[in-house]
Amino acid sequence: MYKAITDTRVITSRQSWNYDNIPFLFTFDNLPKKRKKRIPTDENAPQMITIKELANRTGLSESSIRILCKTNKIQYIKTGVKYLINYDRFIDYLNGTI
């Protein structure tokens, strides 16, 4: 026996239930959708990337970029075990303008 609530009445049935004979109050189509919170971004913010991403973009090896970080030849921020490097300043370093 099951009870199904419709808009105006409660239906009670003695037959075994299955998904075909139960009137649903909602479907998955009309469920409210979650809104994603937008984080405001600054277009002038520096583009900080990891050593692996920088190696893929520039063609240098990861170890050579890591050596540049450890010898303080380039500026970086260390977050945990990751090194984050400003991409624009690194390109300026390679071009010799810094």
ABEGO torsion letter per residue (X at the ends): XBBBBBAABBBBBABBBBAAABBBABBAAABBBBBBBBBBBBAABBBBBBAAAAAAAAGBBAAAAAAAAAAGABBBBBBEABBBBBAAAAAAAAAGAX
